[in-house]
Amino acid sequence: MTLSKISATAELEKEHSELRSADPASVVSASAASATGAPKRYGWLSRLRSYFIYDPLIWAYTLVLGIISLICSLFDRGGRIQHNLARLWSWLIMKTILSPVAATGMEKVTGSRPRVYAATHASALDIPILYVNLPFQFRIIFKSELLSYPIVGWHLKRSGQVCINQQNPALSIGAIKSALKSLRTGMPLVIFPEGGRSPNGHILPFLPGAFFLAIKARADIIPIALVGTFDLLPMNTYHIKSRPLEMRVGQPISTEGLALRDTEAVSAKVKAAIEALHSATSSQALAP
């Protein structure tokens, strides 16, 4: 809690300093923009709500459900119970932070073929959004660095998620083979082809290797654009700015008949589809 107070104080002092040094005309312009419906500004009340209500509750959900998940992993080797616990954790978070998600294109997430879901990644809250809105069990590819986090790392390791060591991919061969086997038997896989969270909200270059499993399993790739999550919670802050969000699901992209040499082309096609989804207006996203 002390760290939260220090963080809140530092951010407030930074804002005051910026206001004091700003050109008066720009301040007036900003005020006028606010009055005409420009992007909402989040002040000290929003920070206090985040630091002293949202964040402590999220940590409590993580601690309690993470420990329950660890215990359940001793009895549930298939990961079904742990997936349901992760979904409950996500549901609690999304209800707590008062940020409704409008999901469009959900009719595209059904089908009998193996499927890989490629989603944008600009916030730590992207994963709860996916757990709440994807109505089936799935597995996530995650970076090995997350294993060092208490509770979260334990859950990821014990619930059948796919760990990739980006520094030494050879260490991930066993996990990749296991993921390929489960994908071929129908277990959907969620990937973040940017390789990590975007530091500025812009879509990063894709890692072509992210689509290796989709091509090997001849799985359809479903592009997903998560809109508004960077503004909700960017990197290097605990200030959650409650706001409406969107999850836009695009048309499936087939990998039937493709070989590993086509990985770059598949990556470019998926990236173009996700960028189009992300940049579309809400009305365009709703169009069939």
Backbone torsions as a table, in degrees:
resi	resn	phi	psi	omega
1	MET	NA	-35.4	178.1
2	THR	-63.1	-41.5	178.3
3	LEU	-61.8	-37.2	178.9
4	SER	-64.3	-41.2	179.0
5	LYS	-63.5	-42.4	-179.9
6	ILE	-62.9	-44.0	-179.4
7	SER	-62.9	-43.1	-180.0
8	ALA	-62.9	-43.5	-179.8
9	THR	-62.4	-43.7	-178.6
10	ALA	-63.1	-42.4	-178.4
11	GLU	-68.2	-37.4	179.2
12	LEU	-66.3	-42.6	178.8
13	GLU	-63.4	-36.6	178.6
14	LYS	-64.4	-42.8	179.1
15	GLU	-62.2	-45.1	179.8
16	HIS	-61.8	-39.7	179.3
17	SER	-63.1	-41.2	179.9
18	GLU	-65.4	-37.5	179.0
19	LEU	-67.2	-40.4	-179.1
20	ARG	-65.0	-34.6	-176.0
21	SER	-90.6	-7.4	-176.3
22	ALA	-73.5	152.2	175.2
23	ASP	-67.9	133.9	-177.5
24	PRO	-54.3	-37.8	-179.2
25	ALA	-63.4	-37.4	-179.2
26	SER	-69.5	-32.7	177.7
27	VAL	-65.9	-43.8	178.1
28	VAL	-61.9	-43.4	179.8
29	SER	-60.4	-41.7	179.1
30	ALA	-63.9	-40.0	179.9
31	SER	-65.1	-41.0	179.7
32	ALA	-65.0	-39.5	179.7
33	ALA	-63.2	-39.4	179.5
34	SER	-63.1	-39.0	-178.1
35	ALA	-70.0	-21.7	-177.7
36	THR	-100.5	14.7	174.4
37	GLY	91.5	23.5	177.1
38	ALA	-71.1	173.9	-178.9
39	PRO	-51.0	137.8	-176.1
40	LYS	-66.2	140.1	174.5
41	ARG	-96.0	140.4	-178.0
42	TYR	-110.4	111.9	-175.4
43	GLY	-95.3	-157.2	-173.0
44	TRP	-68.3	-29.2	177.6
45	LEU	-65.3	-39.1	177.1
46	SER	-64.0	-40.3	179.7
47	ARG	-65.2	-45.7	-179.2
48	LEU	-62.9	-40.8	178.3
49	ARG	-61.1	-41.4	-179.6
50	SER	-69.3	-50.4	-174.5
51	TYR	-68.7	-33.1	-172.6
52	PHE	-110.1	-5.6	176.7
53	ILE	-124.9	-62.9	-175.5
54	TYR	-59.4	-56.5	-173.8
55	ASP	-61.1	-49.0	178.5
56	PRO	-60.0	-37.1	178.9
57	LEU	-66.5	-41.3	178.8
58	ILE	-62.9	-42.5	177.5
59	TRP	-62.5	-38.1	179.1
60	ALA	-66.3	-44.6	177.3
61	TYR	-58.6	-43.4	-177.3
62	THR	-63.9	-43.9	-178.4
63	LEU	-64.6	-52.4	-174.6
64	VAL	-66.9	-51.9	-177.0
65	LEU	-72.0	-28.5	176.7
66	GLY	-65.6	-40.7	178.5
67	ILE	-67.6	-41.6	177.0
68	ILE	-62.1	-41.4	178.7
69	SER	-60.9	-41.5	179.5
70	LEU	-62.2	-41.7	178.8
71	ILE	-65.8	-44.2	-178.8
72	CYS	-64.1	-28.0	-178.7
73	SER	-64.4	-18.9	178.4
74	LEU	-72.3	-20.8	-175.4
75	PHE	-116.9	-21.5	-173.8
76	ASP	-115.7	90.8	-178.0
77	ARG	-76.0	-19.9	-179.5
78	GLY	-79.5	-17.5	177.7
79	GLY	84.6	5.7	-177.4
80	ARG	-65.1	-46.2	-179.3
81	ILE	-64.6	-41.2	-178.9
82	GLN	-66.4	-34.9	175.4
83	HIS	-63.9	-42.6	179.2
84	ASN	-64.8	-35.8	176.7
85	LEU	-67.1	-40.2	177.8
86	ALA	-64.5	-36.4	178.4
87	ARG	-69.1	-39.2	176.0
88	LEU	-63.1	-44.1	177.0
89	TRP	-57.0	-44.3	-179.3
90	SER	-67.1	-42.4	179.6
91	TRP	-61.5	-43.1	179.0
92	LEU	-62.3	-42.4	179.6
93	ILE	-62.6	-48.2	-176.5
94	MET	-66.3	-34.3	175.7
95	LYS	-69.7	-35.4	-177.7
96	THR	-68.8	-42.8	-171.8
97	ILE	-86.2	2.1	171.9
98	LEU	54.0	48.4	-179.5
99	SER	-129.2	87.0	-176.8
100	PRO	-64.2	144.7	-178.9
101	VAL	-112.0	123.3	173.9
102	ALA	-94.5	110.0	-178.3
103	ALA	-97.4	124.2	179.3
104	THR	-119.9	149.8	179.7
105	GLY	80.0	19.0	-175.1
106	MET	-66.6	-19.8	177.8
107	GLU	-65.0	-13.7	-177.6
108	LYS	-88.2	-4.2	-176.4
109	VAL	-91.0	0.8	178.8
110	THR	-101.5	156.7	179.4
111	GLY	153.8	159.5	-176.4
112	SER	-90.0	-18.0	-178.5
113	ARG	-76.1	154.4	172.3
114	PRO	-58.5	143.9	-175.4
115	ARG	-136.5	140.2	173.7
116	VAL	-116.5	127.2	-179.0
117	TYR	-102.6	117.1	-178.1
118	ALA	-103.6	114.9	-173.5
119	ALA	-119.5	150.4	172.7
120	THR	-68.5	158.6	-176.4
121	HIS	-143.0	97.0	-179.4
122	ALA	-121.9	1.3	-174.5
123	SER	-155.1	152.9	175.0
124	ALA	-67.8	-15.5	-179.1
125	LEU	-92.4	5.5	175.8
126	ASP	-63.0	-40.7	-176.4
127	ILE	-64.5	-46.9	174.6
128	PRO	-56.5	-37.5	179.3
129	ILE	-62.0	-43.1	-179.6
130	LEU	-67.0	-42.3	179.8
131	TYR	-62.5	-38.1	-178.6
132	VAL	-73.0	-36.6	-168.9
133	ASN	-100.6	-17.3	174.9
134	LEU	-90.7	113.1	-168.3
135	PRO	-86.0	43.4	179.4
136	PHE	-158.1	166.3	177.7
137	GLN	-75.9	142.2	178.8
138	PHE	-151.4	173.7	175.7
139	ARG	-123.6	153.0	-176.7
140	ILE	-117.3	138.7	169.7
141	ILE	-85.4	127.4	-178.1
142	PHE	-134.0	158.6	-179.7
143	LYS	-76.4	144.4	-177.8
144	SER	-62.4	-21.7	179.6
145	GLU	-60.9	-26.9	-178.2
146	LEU	-70.1	-17.0	178.7
147	LEU	-65.6	-19.8	-179.1
148	SER	-78.9	-9.9	179.6
149	TYR	-83.8	125.2	176.6
150	PRO	-59.6	152.4	179.0
151	ILE	67.4	-62.5	-178.6
152	VAL	-62.1	-48.0	179.0
153	GLY	-61.7	-39.6	178.5
154	TRP	-61.5	-45.6	-179.2
155	HIS	-62.6	-45.3	-178.5
156	LEU	-60.2	-41.7	-177.0
157	LYS	-70.6	-36.3	-172.5
158	ARG	-94.5	-4.7	-174.7
159	SER	-107.9	10.5	174.5
160	GLY	85.7	12.7	176.3
161	GLN	-70.9	165.0	-172.8
162	VAL	-103.6	113.1	-177.6
163	CYS	-92.2	127.0	178.8
164	ILE	-117.6	126.8	175.4
165	ASN	-93.2	103.9	-175.2
166	GLN	-70.9	-25.2	178.9
167	GLN	-78.3	-31.9	-178.8
168	ASN	-140.3	80.7	-175.7
169	PRO	-57.2	-24.8	-179.2
170	ALA	-60.5	-28.3	179.4
171	LEU	-73.0	-9.5	-176.0
172	SER	-101.9	5.3	-174.6
173	ILE	-58.8	-44.9	-179.3
174	GLY	-61.1	-43.8	179.9
175	ALA	-66.0	-37.5	-179.8
176	ILE	-66.9	-42.7	178.3
177	LYS	-62.3	-41.2	179.0
178	SER	-65.2	-42.1	179.6
179	ALA	-65.0	-38.9	179.7
180	LEU	-64.6	-41.0	179.5
181	LYS	-63.7	-46.1	-178.9
182	SER	-69.6	-33.5	178.2
183	LEU	-65.3	-41.7	179.4
184	ARG	-65.9	-27.6	178.9
185	THR	-88.5	3.3	173.2
186	GLY	110.4	-0.5	178.9
187	MET	-79.1	113.7	-179.6
188	PRO	-62.6	152.0	-179.1
189	LEU	-124.6	134.7	176.4
190	VAL	-106.9	128.8	179.1
191	ILE	-127.1	154.2	173.5
192	PHE	-115.8	92.0	-170.6
193	PRO	-65.5	-11.7	175.8
194	GLU	-73.8	-15.7	177.2
195	GLY	86.6	-5.6	-179.3
196	GLY	172.6	178.2	-178.5
197	ARG	-73.0	140.9	176.7
198	SER	-72.4	130.4	-179.1
199	PRO	-79.3	-11.3	-175.9
200	ASN	-132.1	5.3	178.9
201	GLY	88.9	-12.4	177.5
202	HIS	-84.4	148.1	-179.9
203	ILE	-69.9	125.9	-177.8
204	LEU	-81.0	164.1	173.4
205	PRO	-57.8	143.3	-179.6
206	PHE	-82.7	148.6	172.6
207	LEU	-89.6	112.0	-175.0
208	PRO	-57.0	-32.2	-179.0
209	GLY	-61.2	-17.2	179.9
210	ALA	-63.2	-21.0	-176.4
211	PHE	-101.4	7.0	178.4
212	PHE	-56.4	-48.6	-177.0
213	LEU	-65.4	-38.1	-180.0
214	ALA	-62.1	-42.9	-179.1
215	ILE	-69.3	-42.3	-179.6
216	LYS	-63.5	-37.1	-178.4
217	ALA	-90.7	-0.2	-175.3
218	ARG	53.4	42.3	-177.4
219	ALA	-92.4	144.9	171.6
220	ASP	-69.6	145.2	177.0
221	ILE	-106.9	125.1	-179.4
222	ILE	-105.5	113.6	178.6
223	PRO	-77.2	138.4	178.8
224	ILE	-132.2	127.0	174.9
225	ALA	-108.9	120.8	175.6
226	LEU	-97.0	114.1	-171.5
227	VAL	-105.3	127.4	177.2
228	GLY	96.7	-4.3	-174.8
229	THR	-74.8	-28.2	176.9
230	PHE	-65.4	-42.8	177.6
231	ASP	-68.2	-27.8	178.1
232	LEU	-67.2	-50.3	-179.2
233	LEU	-156.6	90.4	176.5
234	PRO	-74.1	178.1	178.5
235	MET	-67.4	156.6	171.6
236	ASN	63.8	32.6	173.1
237	THR	-154.0	157.2	174.0
238	TYR	-110.7	9.9	-178.6
239	HIS	-84.6	105.1	178.3
240	ILE	-89.3	119.4	-177.0
241	LYS	-102.5	97.6	-176.5
242	SER	-54.1	132.2	-176.6
243	ARG	-166.9	156.3	174.4
244	PRO	-67.5	145.6	-177.8
245	LEU	-127.6	165.5	176.2
246	GLU	-134.1	141.8	169.2
247	MET	-119.4	110.6	-176.0
248	ARG	-106.4	121.5	-177.7
249	VAL	-104.2	128.5	-177.3
250	GLY	-97.8	-178.4	-178.9
251	GLN	-70.3	141.9	177.5
252	PRO	-59.2	142.6	176.5
253	ILE	-113.5	116.9	-174.4
254	SER	-77.4	145.8	172.8
255	THR	-114.0	10.8	-178.3
256	GLU	-59.2	128.6	177.3
257	GLY	81.8	1.0	-179.2
258	LEU	-90.0	155.9	177.0
259	ALA	-118.5	173.6	-177.1
260	LEU	-62.0	-25.5	178.3
261	ARG	-66.5	-14.8	-180.0
262	ASP	-91.2	6.1	-174.9
263	THR	-58.1	-44.5	-179.6
264	GLU	-61.8	-42.3	-179.2
265	ALA	-66.3	-40.0	177.7
266	VAL	-64.6	-43.2	179.0
267	SER	-58.6	-45.4	-179.7
268	ALA	-64.4	-38.7	-178.8
269	LYS	-67.5	-42.9	179.8
270	VAL	-67.2	-40.9	179.3
271	LYS	-62.0	-43.3	179.0
272	ALA	-62.6	-39.5	179.3
273	ALA	-65.8	-41.9	-179.4
274	ILE	-68.9	-40.3	178.0
275	GLU	-62.8	-38.6	178.2
276	ALA	-65.5	-41.2	177.1
277	LEU	-63.0	-44.1	-174.7
278	HIS	-68.0	-36.2	-175.7
279	SER	-88.3	-10.6	-179.4
280	ALA	-67.6	153.5	172.7
281	THR	-74.6	166.5	-179.7
282	SER	-59.7	-38.9	-179.4
283	SER	-67.7	-36.2	177.6
284	GLN	-67.8	-37.7	179.6
285	ALA	-65.4	-30.1	179.6
286	LEU	-77.4	-19.9	-177.4
287	ALA	-67.5	143.8	-179.2
288	PRO	-68.8	NA	NA
